[in-house]
């Protein structure tokens, strides 16, 4: 993991946020290549699940909603983590994560009353004592009584910072789809089943953020709220299970052996779910969630209808009846998929003494790297760049030896490198180098764009 973090920072994928001011804990900026990688994954998700389907629509909701939204959804009263401090070294931890880590790394057995962060605080206090859970920092076993810590980030609207103007940065994108359900149904004239998709940032004041960009306080989600007739929800759940796996393997290019689909146990289910499963990815630090697929039933629409006193029911004209649809929610963490793509692609080629990112060409931040063999023919290489950049995201480089430029290209995960020398160019040709095999092929300039396009599929 350390090698992946170093490569990401050195090669412009991810930077520490506010680094010149001493950094802000667990906050990150996406650099030139990380931004493109993230946008490519996002755009592929939009293409697969909005552009290519007739049943899904895209919306973009505000980050700050009426505070009553979060009261109705249950976030104000129940969106909290169990917080404890180590008495010896004063480090702060999520109590349930301390227990989970112990259970995963030792032969310790979970008590019958343990249900993750849903465990009663007093019972969780006792579990820390009974299992002799150690602080990860100092290895001592002495913790303060657990306190529930609300994860929503507060802000204030208006000219005064008083409680009357208190609002929240959204902790999830989903509530926007629920609040706008009636508007979307009316304006789109769609019949069930249909989905409302959204990509956007959410904010959670996490107690124990960490593992690079895996857990951050500011993150981007790709979510669909898929509305179905009650009774058809199980079939829809199975459909989205298959669609999510297809996206991870066929589109993003993750190895299937690094993915698992695991159920969230009944006692650990969110308050709104009838059933929920996680797609986990096997990171170097262990299994971590990249998507939760949940059957939210009609909980959210029902809660908002009751709180707002507005009719959010759906009218089925065929059967002449009104009802609240059930909702299947595939919710992916974009940053976590970016990290999974980097981990999956990180390849050490000992035979050729090189390290490279074997990214699927569809998600690779730069598709084509253009470089002159020698700097003095840069004007010719720039003509090739101009030709290719009409169709592909390219980069031009004339600095350093060609071997060092190849090495840099490999570490950024560029699938194709175009080198230009005067002899080939005079004959109307260039040389294409393939990242994975390092093989080279001479291609006519007139056929170059089509050649690259064919190999990007």
Backbone torsions as a table, in degrees:
resi	resn	phi	psi	omega
1	UNK	NA	-38.0	179.2
2	UNK	-60.8	-40.2	179.5
3	UNK	-64.3	-39.0	-179.9
4	UNK	-67.7	-40.6	177.8
5	UNK	-63.6	-44.2	179.9
6	UNK	-62.3	-44.8	178.6
7	UNK	-62.2	-42.6	-178.1
8	UNK	-61.0	-39.8	-178.8
9	UNK	-78.2	-40.2	-177.9
10	UNK	-71.5	-30.4	-176.0
11	UNK	-102.1	10.2	170.7
12	UNK	82.9	28.1	173.8
13	UNK	-88.8	-47.0	-176.4
14	UNK	-142.5	135.4	176.1
15	UNK	-118.2	155.5	170.9
16	UNK	-71.0	133.0	-176.2
17	UNK	-74.8	138.0	179.8
18	UNK	56.8	35.7	-173.5
19	UNK	-59.0	-37.3	-177.2
20	UNK	-70.3	-13.1	176.6
21	UNK	-106.4	17.3	177.6
22	UNK	94.9	4.9	174.5
23	UNK	74.5	157.0	171.5
24	UNK	-119.4	128.6	-171.6
25	UNK	-51.7	128.1	174.8
26	UNK	54.7	41.7	173.3
27	UNK	-125.0	137.1	-171.6
28	UNK	-137.2	148.4	171.5
29	UNK	-109.5	141.2	173.1
30	UNK	-85.8	124.9	179.2
31	UNK	-78.5	-169.4	-176.1
32	UNK	-56.3	-42.4	-176.6
33	UNK	-85.8	-34.0	175.2
34	UNK	-64.9	-37.8	178.4
35	UNK	-63.0	-43.2	179.7
36	UNK	-67.9	-40.5	177.7
37	UNK	-60.4	-46.3	179.8
38	UNK	-62.9	-44.2	-179.8
39	UNK	-65.1	-36.8	178.7
40	UNK	-63.2	-44.0	178.8
41	UNK	-64.9	-42.9	178.1
42	UNK	-60.5	-46.4	-177.9
43	UNK	-67.6	-33.2	175.8
44	UNK	-67.5	-38.5	176.2
45	UNK	-62.2	-45.6	178.3
46	UNK	-62.7	-39.5	-180.0
47	UNK	-65.1	-45.5	-176.5
48	UNK	-69.8	-40.0	-168.4
49	UNK	-108.6	-6.6	175.0
50	UNK	-122.6	-59.2	-175.3
51	UNK	-61.2	-42.4	-173.2
52	UNK	-90.7	0.5	-179.3
53	UNK	-117.7	149.1	179.0
54	UNK	-92.6	-7.0	-171.8
55	UNK	-107.1	-3.8	-178.0
56	UNK	-116.8	142.7	179.4
57	UNK	-128.0	153.1	-177.3
58	UNK	-105.3	136.1	170.5
59	UNK	-130.5	168.7	179.9
60	UNK	-140.5	105.9	-173.8
61	UNK	-98.9	161.4	-179.4
62	UNK	-67.8	150.5	177.0
63	UNK	-71.6	-31.5	-179.8
64	UNK	-110.5	120.4	-179.4
65	UNK	-112.7	170.2	174.9
66	UNK	-56.0	129.6	-177.6
67	UNK	-54.9	-24.8	179.5
68	UNK	-65.1	-24.3	175.9
69	UNK	-56.9	-45.5	-174.7
70	UNK	-77.8	-21.9	172.2
71	UNK	-71.1	-44.5	-179.4
72	UNK	-66.7	-35.8	-176.4
73	UNK	-76.6	-14.3	-179.9
74	UNK	95.6	1.2	-177.1
75	UNK	-73.0	-34.9	-178.1
76	UNK	-66.5	-41.5	-176.5
77	UNK	-89.4	-26.1	-170.6
78	UNK	-129.5	5.9	-176.3
79	UNK	-95.1	78.4	-172.2
80	UNK	-142.4	152.4	176.8
81	UNK	-111.5	151.4	177.9
82	UNK	-81.3	114.7	-174.4
83	UNK	-103.5	135.4	173.8
84	UNK	-142.3	150.9	177.5
85	UNK	-112.8	144.5	173.2
86	UNK	-76.1	126.0	-178.4
87	UNK	-70.1	-22.5	-175.6
88	UNK	-83.9	-46.1	-174.4
89	UNK	-117.7	1.1	174.7
90	UNK	66.1	16.3	174.5
91	UNK	-79.1	151.7	-174.4
92	UNK	-107.2	140.5	-175.1
93	UNK	-142.5	156.6	166.0
94	UNK	-84.3	121.6	-174.2
95	UNK	-61.3	-41.0	-178.3
96	UNK	-65.9	-33.5	179.0
97	UNK	-70.3	-33.9	174.6
98	UNK	-61.2	-43.9	179.5
99	UNK	-67.7	-45.3	-179.6
100	UNK	-57.9	-42.9	-179.2
101	UNK	-63.5	-41.0	177.9
102	UNK	-62.6	-43.2	-178.3
103	UNK	-66.6	-33.6	-178.4
104	UNK	-78.1	-27.6	-172.2
105	UNK	-108.0	-4.1	179.8
106	UNK	-134.6	-177.0	177.5
107	UNK	-90.8	9.6	179.5
108	UNK	-59.4	145.7	-177.4
109	UNK	-108.4	133.5	-179.8
110	UNK	-67.6	133.4	174.6
111	UNK	-62.3	156.0	-176.9
112	UNK	-62.0	-27.9	-176.6
113	UNK	-91.5	6.0	-177.6
114	UNK	-83.8	126.6	179.8
115	UNK	-139.0	45.1	177.5
116	UNK	62.7	-139.8	-177.4
117	UNK	-72.8	-5.7	177.2
118	UNK	-85.9	-5.7	-179.7
119	UNK	-66.0	139.6	176.7
120	UNK	-55.3	139.4	-174.6
121	UNK	-57.6	-44.6	-179.2
122	UNK	-64.5	-39.8	178.5
123	UNK	-66.9	-37.7	179.4
124	UNK	-69.0	-35.5	173.4
125	UNK	-55.7	-46.0	-177.1
126	UNK	-69.1	-35.5	178.8
127	UNK	-63.6	-39.2	176.8
128	UNK	-59.0	-38.5	179.6
129	UNK	-73.6	-47.2	-175.3
130	UNK	-63.6	-38.8	-178.9
131	UNK	-87.2	-1.3	-179.4
132	UNK	52.7	48.1	-178.9
133	UNK	-65.4	133.7	-178.3
134	UNK	-100.0	149.5	172.4
135	UNK	-69.1	129.3	179.7
136	UNK	-61.0	-24.0	-176.0
137	UNK	-85.3	-49.0	-173.8
138	UNK	-114.7	-4.6	177.7
139	UNK	67.6	14.7	174.8
140	UNK	-92.3	164.2	-177.0
141	UNK	-122.8	71.8	179.4
142	UNK	-148.3	109.9	-174.2
143	UNK	-124.4	150.9	176.5
144	UNK	-74.0	159.1	175.4
145	UNK	-56.3	143.4	-175.4
146	UNK	-72.5	138.5	173.0
147	UNK	-121.7	142.7	177.0
148	UNK	-80.3	130.0	-172.9
149	UNK	-120.6	113.4	-179.5
150	UNK	-69.3	134.6	-172.0
151	UNK	-87.6	-8.7	-175.9
152	UNK	-77.6	138.6	177.2
153	UNK	-86.5	125.2	-178.0
154	UNK	-86.8	149.7	170.4
155	UNK	-143.6	178.7	-177.7
156	UNK	-132.2	139.1	177.9
157	UNK	-108.5	141.7	179.7
158	UNK	99.3	-163.5	-171.1
159	UNK	-98.5	-8.9	-179.6
160	UNK	-126.3	147.2	180.0
161	UNK	-93.3	60.8	177.9
162	UNK	-111.5	170.8	-174.2
163	UNK	-64.6	-24.5	-179.1
164	UNK	-66.7	-25.6	-177.6
165	UNK	-104.8	12.4	-177.5
166	UNK	-70.1	136.6	175.8
167	UNK	-140.9	-176.4	-176.6
168	UNK	-135.3	145.6	165.2
169	UNK	-75.8	135.7	-171.1
170	UNK	-61.5	135.0	177.2
171	UNK	-87.3	-8.4	175.7
172	UNK	-157.4	156.7	179.3
173	UNK	-82.6	-21.3	-166.5
174	UNK	-57.6	-37.4	-174.0
175	UNK	-62.5	-26.1	175.8
176	UNK	-62.2	-40.5	177.8
177	UNK	-65.2	-37.5	-179.3
178	UNK	-71.1	-44.1	-179.5
179	UNK	-64.0	-34.2	-178.9
180	UNK	-93.3	6.9	-174.9
181	UNK	-55.1	-50.2	-176.7
182	UNK	-63.7	-38.8	178.4
183	UNK	-63.7	-44.2	-179.1
184	UNK	-66.5	-44.1	179.8
185	UNK	-60.4	-41.6	-178.8
186	UNK	-70.1	-48.1	-173.3
187	UNK	-76.0	-27.9	-178.2
188	UNK	-90.1	-21.6	-177.8
189	UNK	60.1	27.3	178.8
190	UNK	-79.0	147.6	175.5
191	UNK	-102.4	148.8	176.8
192	UNK	-61.7	146.0	-2.2
193	UNK	-83.4	146.6	172.2
194	UNK	-149.8	160.2	-177.8
195	UNK	-121.1	149.2	172.2
196	UNK	-114.3	117.1	-175.8
197	UNK	-103.1	152.4	177.0
198	UNK	-154.8	140.0	172.2
199	UNK	-121.7	128.0	-179.6
200	UNK	-178.2	174.8	-176.6
201	UNK	-86.3	145.7	172.3
202	UNK	-130.2	165.9	-172.7
203	UNK	-137.9	130.5	176.2
204	UNK	-140.1	131.5	-178.7
205	UNK	-81.6	69.9	-174.3
206	UNK	-61.8	139.3	178.4
207	UNK	-74.6	-44.7	-176.3
208	UNK	-124.4	67.1	173.4
209	UNK	-67.8	157.0	179.8
210	UNK	168.5	-170.6	-176.8
211	UNK	56.4	55.1	175.2
212	UNK	61.6	-127.3	-176.3
213	UNK	-89.9	10.5	-177.9
214	UNK	-67.6	-46.1	-178.0
215	UNK	-127.8	110.1	-177.4
216	UNK	-131.2	164.1	-179.6
217	UNK	-80.3	-24.0	177.0
218	UNK	-121.2	121.2	-173.9
219	UNK	-147.5	165.8	-176.1
220	UNK	-114.7	134.3	-179.1
221	UNK	-115.6	150.8	170.8
222	UNK	-122.8	108.8	-171.8
223	UNK	-129.3	147.2	171.2
224	UNK	-126.6	130.2	168.9
225	UNK	-102.2	109.0	-173.3
226	UNK	-103.7	110.5	-172.1
227	UNK	-91.7	128.6	-176.3
228	UNK	-135.7	162.0	173.0
229	UNK	-69.0	132.5	176.4
230	UNK	-52.1	135.4	-174.6
231	UNK	102.1	-21.1	176.7
232	UNK	-103.8	6.5	-174.5
233	UNK	-71.8	-34.7	-179.6
234	UNK	-65.8	-40.7	178.6
235	UNK	-66.2	-39.1	178.1
236	UNK	-66.1	-36.8	178.2
237	UNK	-61.2	-45.9	179.3
238	UNK	-64.0	-37.3	178.2
239	UNK	-61.5	-46.2	-176.7
240	UNK	-75.1	-25.2	171.9
241	UNK	-60.2	-46.8	-179.7
242	UNK	-68.7	-39.7	-179.0
243	UNK	-65.6	-38.3	179.3
244	UNK	-65.7	-44.6	178.6
245	UNK	-61.4	-41.5	177.9
246	UNK	-60.7	-40.7	179.6
247	UNK	-64.2	-45.2	-178.1
248	UNK	-64.4	-42.0	-173.5
249	UNK	-90.1	-50.9	-173.3
250	UNK	-81.2	-30.0	-175.1
251	UNK	-98.9	-55.5	179.7
252	UNK	-76.1	-29.8	177.2
253	UNK	91.7	20.2	177.7
254	UNK	-73.1	147.7	178.1
255	UNK	-74.1	131.2	-176.2
256	UNK	-63.2	-30.2	-179.7
257	UNK	-68.7	-14.4	176.8
258	UNK	-94.7	9.2	-179.9
259	UNK	-120.0	145.9	172.3
260	UNK	-142.7	151.2	179.7
261	UNK	-115.3	109.0	-171.6
262	UNK	-124.1	140.7	-178.2
263	UNK	-76.0	145.5	169.5
264	UNK	-87.2	121.9	-174.5
265	UNK	-62.6	151.4	-173.5
266	UNK	-53.2	-41.7	-177.2
267	UNK	-72.3	-13.9	-179.5
268	UNK	-105.5	0.9	-178.1
269	UNK	-64.2	143.1	169.9
270	UNK	-59.1	156.8	-174.4
271	UNK	-61.9	-20.7	-175.3
272	UNK	-95.5	-1.4	-169.5
273	UNK	-105.3	137.7	168.4
274	UNK	-84.0	-35.8	-179.5
275	UNK	-155.9	142.7	177.4
276	UNK	-152.0	140.5	176.6
277	UNK	-129.9	153.7	176.1
278	UNK	-110.6	137.2	161.3
279	UNK	-89.7	118.7	179.3
280	UNK	-108.0	149.4	174.5
281	UNK	-115.8	142.8	-178.8
282	UNK	-86.4	88.9	176.4
283	UNK	-75.9	166.5	175.0
284	UNK	-58.0	-27.0	179.2
285	UNK	-91.5	2.2	178.2
286	UNK	124.9	-179.2	-179.7
287	UNK	-69.5	136.3	178.5
288	UNK	-143.4	143.3	-175.7
289	UNK	-69.2	131.1	172.2
290	UNK	-115.0	-15.9	174.4
291	UNK	-153.6	142.8	167.1
292	UNK	-114.0	128.1	175.5
293	UNK	-106.9	116.7	-172.1
294	UNK	-127.1	143.7	168.0
295	UNK	-97.1	101.2	-174.7
296	UNK	-87.4	5.1	-176.6
297	UNK	49.2	-142.4	177.3
298	UNK	-104.8	20.4	-173.2
299	UNK	-55.9	-51.0	-171.9
300	UNK	-68.5	-47.3	179.3
301	UNK	-61.9	-39.7	179.4
302	UNK	-64.3	-43.3	-178.8
303	UNK	-65.2	-41.8	-179.2
304	UNK	-73.0	-33.1	177.8
305	UNK	-66.4	-40.6	179.5
306	UNK	-68.4	-43.3	-175.5
307	UNK	-73.0	-36.7	-175.7
308	UNK	-91.1	-15.8	-175.9
309	UNK	63.0	24.1	177.0
310	UNK	-106.7	146.7	-178.6
311	UNK	-81.1	113.3	179.5
312	UNK	-110.3	15.9	-178.6
313	UNK	-75.1	160.7	179.6
314	UNK	-106.6	136.2	179.0
315	UNK	-100.5	118.3	176.5
316	UNK	-90.3	102.8	-175.6
317	UNK	-67.3	-29.7	-178.4
318	UNK	-66.9	-46.1	-177.8
319	UNK	-99.4	1.8	176.8
320	UNK	52.8	53.1	178.1
321	UNK	-147.3	154.6	177.1
322	UNK	-107.7	144.6	176.9
323	UNK	-162.0	165.8	173.0
324	UNK	-93.1	122.3	179.8
325	UNK	-65.5	156.3	167.1
326	UNK	-86.2	160.9	-175.4
327	UNK	-130.7	128.9	169.8
328	UNK	-105.0	128.8	-173.6
329	UNK	-122.6	106.4	165.0
330	UNK	-89.2	114.8	-175.3
331	UNK	-120.9	111.7	-177.1
332	UNK	-105.9	145.4	173.2
333	UNK	-95.0	113.7	-174.2
334	UNK	-63.9	-45.6	179.6
335	UNK	-61.7	-36.1	179.4
336	UNK	-68.7	-33.8	176.5
337	UNK	-71.1	-37.9	174.6
338	UNK	-57.8	-46.6	-179.8
339	UNK	-64.4	-40.3	177.6
340	UNK	-62.7	-40.5	178.6
341	UNK	-62.7	-41.1	178.1
342	UNK	-65.3	-44.8	-179.9
343	UNK	-64.3	-43.2	-178.0
344	UNK	-65.4	-33.8	-174.4
345	UNK	-86.8	-18.8	-174.8
346	UNK	-63.8	117.6	-172.8
347	UNK	-131.9	128.5	174.3
348	UNK	-104.1	114.7	-179.3
349	UNK	-100.3	90.0	-175.9
350	UNK	-67.3	-33.6	-178.7
351	UNK	-60.5	-39.6	-178.4
352	UNK	-105.0	8.8	175.9
353	UNK	53.2	53.6	178.8
354	UNK	-146.5	157.4	172.6
355	UNK	-119.6	134.6	179.5
356	UNK	-146.7	161.4	175.9
357	UNK	-98.9	112.5	-179.4
358	UNK	-87.3	59.8	179.7
359	UNK	-73.0	143.4	171.9
360	UNK	-58.3	131.8	-177.9
361	UNK	-52.1	-28.8	-178.8
362	UNK	-64.8	-32.2	-176.6
363	UNK	-102.8	-12.7	-177.7
364	UNK	-53.6	134.3	-175.7
365	UNK	-64.0	-42.0	176.3
366	UNK	-113.8	127.8	-178.6
367	UNK	-85.5	-37.7	-173.7
368	UNK	-137.6	133.2	176.4
369	UNK	-110.9	125.2	-176.4
370	UNK	-109.7	126.4	-179.7
371	UNK	-146.3	135.3	172.4
372	UNK	-78.1	144.6	178.1
373	UNK	-61.1	-40.0	174.8
374	UNK	-129.1	150.2	-172.2
375	UNK	-62.1	-31.9	-173.3
376	UNK	-67.5	-14.9	175.5
377	UNK	-105.1	25.4	179.6
378	UNK	-58.8	-32.5	-179.2
379	UNK	-63.6	-31.9	176.7
380	UNK	-71.3	-43.0	-180.0
381	UNK	-63.6	-34.4	179.6
382	UNK	-68.7	-27.7	174.0
383	UNK	-67.6	-39.4	176.7
384	UNK	-66.1	-41.3	177.0
385	UNK	-58.2	-45.0	-179.5
386	UNK	-61.3	-38.0	178.9
387	UNK	-66.6	-46.5	-175.8
388	UNK	-73.6	-34.9	-174.7
389	UNK	-70.5	-10.3	172.1
390	UNK	-65.1	-28.6	-173.8
391	UNK	-117.4	-21.4	-172.4
392	UNK	-136.9	155.7	171.6
393	UNK	-77.3	117.4	-173.8
394	UNK	-122.2	167.9	171.2
395	UNK	-139.6	147.4	-179.8
396	UNK	-114.8	138.5	-177.5
397	UNK	-149.5	125.6	178.6
398	UNK	-125.7	9.9	-174.6
399	UNK	-96.8	137.2	175.3
400	UNK	79.0	-179.5	-179.7
401	UNK	-70.7	158.4	-178.1
402	UNK	-65.7	-32.4	177.8
403	UNK	-63.8	-42.3	178.0
404	UNK	-68.0	-34.2	177.5
405	UNK	-68.2	-38.8	175.4
406	UNK	-60.9	-43.7	-178.8
407	UNK	-61.8	-42.7	178.5
408	UNK	-63.9	-43.5	178.9
409	UNK	-59.6	-42.4	-179.3
410	UNK	-62.8	-41.4	-177.9
411	UNK	-71.3	-20.2	176.1
412	UNK	-89.3	-12.4	175.4
413	UNK	86.2	23.4	-178.7
414	UNK	-73.3	122.1	-174.5
415	UNK	-72.9	-27.3	-175.1
416	UNK	-134.6	133.6	176.3
417	UNK	-119.7	130.9	-179.9
418	UNK	-109.0	113.9	176.7
419	UNK	-104.0	142.6	-175.8
420	UNK	-121.5	124.2	169.2
421	UNK	-123.0	155.7	-171.0
422	UNK	-63.5	-34.6	-178.5
423	UNK	-65.4	-52.5	179.0
424	UNK	-60.9	-43.3	-176.5
425	UNK	-61.7	-40.1	178.8
426	UNK	-62.9	-26.6	178.1
427	UNK	-90.9	3.2	178.1
428	UNK	83.0	23.6	-176.2
429	UNK	-126.5	161.2	169.1
430	UNK	-135.7	170.6	178.6
431	UNK	-111.2	127.1	178.3
432	UNK	-101.9	124.9	176.1
433	UNK	-106.1	132.2	179.3
434	UNK	-93.1	129.9	-175.6
435	UNK	-58.6	-50.5	-170.4
436	UNK	-71.6	-45.6	-176.6
437	UNK	-91.9	-18.8	-174.1
438	UNK	65.1	10.7	176.5
439	UNK	-73.2	157.1	-178.5
440	UNK	-127.0	147.8	-178.8
441	UNK	-142.4	134.4	177.3
442	UNK	-83.3	128.0	-176.0
443	UNK	-129.7	140.9	177.9
444	UNK	-69.3	140.3	178.9
445	UNK	-57.1	-37.2	-178.2
446	UNK	-67.7	-19.9	-178.0
447	UNK	-108.9	1.7	-168.8
448	UNK	-63.8	-47.4	-177.8
449	UNK	-62.5	-42.1	178.2
450	UNK	-66.3	-36.4	178.6
451	UNK	-62.0	-47.0	179.4
452	UNK	-66.2	-42.7	-179.1
453	UNK	-59.6	-41.5	-179.4
454	UNK	-63.8	-39.5	-177.2
455	UNK	-82.5	-8.4	176.3
456	UNK	-84.2	-13.2	-175.9
457	UNK	-73.5	NA	NA
